[in-house]
Amino acid sequence: MCDKDILAKKVVDHMMEHDLFSQWLGITVLEIKEGYSKIQMTGRKEMSNGVNIVHGGIAFSLADSAFAFACNNRNNLSVALDTSINFTKAVQVGDIITAETKENHNGRSTGLYFITITNQHHEAVAHFKGTCFRTGKTLITP
């Protein structure tokens, strides 16, 4: 693991330690590299909506956490400027969903990220796009 990836993991570890919502979601961090994240969670019964599928906000939240972990892991505090999601398949209670982030642009003041969310059958359930603003502040002391 290179120094940049070691820093990326330390930043995400710090974020997860303080991110009570991601903890409540039950997110597991699978892989972190500079500008990249892969995380996973399981849809629970209390996350279901009125038509007995997992609420879309849950898939959005998983993707948003993956986005945050990828765009912040260079230790440059970054906040969302714009996000959007397209749902392609319903998430069922008990589904294991994975969000994988790919960095499309890493600029001095902005970044662009694409996140694909898949279920345990490797079927895409949603596609998320996020643009962040880089504040220039750090999250941890390296």
N, C-alpha and C positions, 0 to 999 in steps of 0.2 A: 504494500500500500504506500503510495507516494505521500509526501508531506501535505500537499493540498487536500488529498482525500482524508488524511488524519484530522486536519483542521475541520473539514466539512463534517465529519462524524462527531467531533467534540461539540460543534455548534448545535447540531441536531439533538445530541444527547441533552444539552442544556435546555433547548427549546422543549423537548418532550417532558423533562423534569418539571417544567413550569406550566405546561399546557394541559390544564385540567379537562378541557373539552375533548382533546384527542385521547386523553386517558379514559374518559367516560365512554368514548366511542369504542374503546378496546383496540386501538391501533397498535400494530406491531411494525416496527421499522425493520424491513428486510435488507435493504441495501442503500448506502449513501456514498456518492462520489461527488466531486465538485460539480455543481450545476445539475445534479441528478438525484432523484430519490425514487424508492420503490417501497410502498407500505401496504399493509393488509389489515382487514377487519372482517368480522362476521356480523351479518344482519340479525338483530335480535327481535323478539316478539314486541317489545315495547317501542320498537322503531317502525312498526307497521302503521299504515294509514287506514282510512275508512274503506278502502277496497281490498284490504288484506295483503298488500305488498309493502315492501320497505319504502318509506317516504323518500321522495326524490332529494330532499334536503340532506339525507344521510349520505348518499352517493356524492352530492355536491360537497359536503363537509369533508369527506375522505379526500376528494380531489383537491380541495382548498388546503388541507394540511400537507398533502404531497407537494403542492405548489409552494407553500411557505417554506418547507424544508429544503427544496431545491434552490429557491431564489435567495434564501438567507444564508446558505451554508458556506459562502465565501467570507462570512463574518462581516457582511455589510448589511445592516438592518434595512430590509426592504418591505414595503407595504403594497397591497393590491391597489392598482389604479382602475383595472377593468377585468371582469371575469365573465365567462359565459359557459353554458353547458348544453349539450344535446344528449338526450336520453335515447338509447337504441333498443334496450331490452329491460323488462322489469326485473328488479332485484327481489328475490323471495326471502322470507324469513329462513335463516339457516345458510343462506348463500355466503360463501367466502369471497369477498371482493378485494381486488388488488388494484392499486393506482400506481402507474409508472409514469414518471415525469421525464420529458425530453426538453432540453433547453434549445430554443430556436435562435435566440438573440441574447447576448450578454453585453449590454452597453454600459457606459459610464454612469448614466442616470436611470436607465430603464432596462428591463429584461422581458423576454417573451417566452412563455412555456406552454407546451401541449401535454396534456395528461390523458392517458387512456385508462379507463377502468374496465376490468374484465372480471368475470365470475370464475368459479372453480373449474368450469368446463372450457375455459379460455375464450369465452364469447364476450365480445365487447358489449358492455351495458351502458356506457356513456363516454363522451368525449368532451373534455374541458379545455378551455383556453384561458390563460391568465397573463396579464401584463402587470409588472411591478415597477415601483419607483424606488430607487436606491437613495437612502438618506445620507450615507456617508458615515453613520454612527456604527459602532461595533456592538455585538451581542455579548461577546466574552472577551476576556483578556487573553490573548494567545500566549 
